Amino acid sequence: MIKFFRNIRKNLLSKGKTTQYLKYAIGEIVLVVIGILIALQINNWNQNRILDKNEQIYLLGLKEEFQISNLKLKELRSVNQKNYSGAKKILEYTNSKKERPTEALFSKILYQTFSDDIAFNPNNSLLYEMINSGNLKNLSNTDLRKQLTNWVSTIEDVSKQEAELANQRVKVLDMFRTNNTSLSTIFKQAGVYEILALPEAKTEMSNLDLLNSTEFENNVLMFIFTSYATEKAHFKPLMEDLETIINLINKELDQ
């Protein structure tokens, strides 16, 4: 093709048709430029198509991760509510002049309240991969990118609160490491010995005197306050952020 155009130019020059030659040369340049622009446009279209396809793959992966995290957080909030309610019930017994609970009931409440730790473990592997590789910037939705970036720092704050809640839980549990209390009684009355097929102790010590302990009451109170703060100031806003992210992802997938 190039040889064909070159022959035309030579023919025009040989016949002394300079003006026509210049017009033809300019036209040829224009055609070449148009060809380059078309090629660039096709290349840009292909690149955008690849980016759009990759974005959809990332969005689908993020949706799956955050849906799983949503289920995990719902379950964790339920456990935290159970612990909080159990601690409040214990506090009612410490402040009440009514008849004390039975050893079995007290043991079951203690076990149900303090046996489960609180630790949110979201599925963030894809999100961290996108952040570390710089691919987060390829998400076209600015609000979504902002929410995902804030999510990471929010998770760090939640982890600190969970550590404080775990600390208050340990302070209550530490009161059962002394000679004046008995974990064996709690485990036996709560059915743990039977589940684990442990040999039962010959004697059983009562833990009901803890209801007269100011130290025990203070520790339970601190656990209640921390558990409440974890729910209201951290888990509830976190769930709202999580749902916002899922909604933004769904909007992008629906386009």
ABEGO torsion letter per residue (X at the ends): XAAAAAAAAAAAAAAGBAAAAAAAAAAAAAAAAAAAAAAAAAAAAAAAAAAAAAAAAAAAAAAAAAAAAAAAAAAAAAAAAAAAAAAAAAAAAAABABBBBBAAAAAAAAAAAAABBBBBBBBAAAAAAAAAAGAAAABABAAAAAAAAAAAAAAAAAAAAAAAAAAAAAAAAAAAABAABBAAAAAAAAGAAAAAGBBBBABBBBAAAAAABAAAAAAAAAAAAAAAAAAAAAAAAAAAAAAAAAAAAAAAAAX
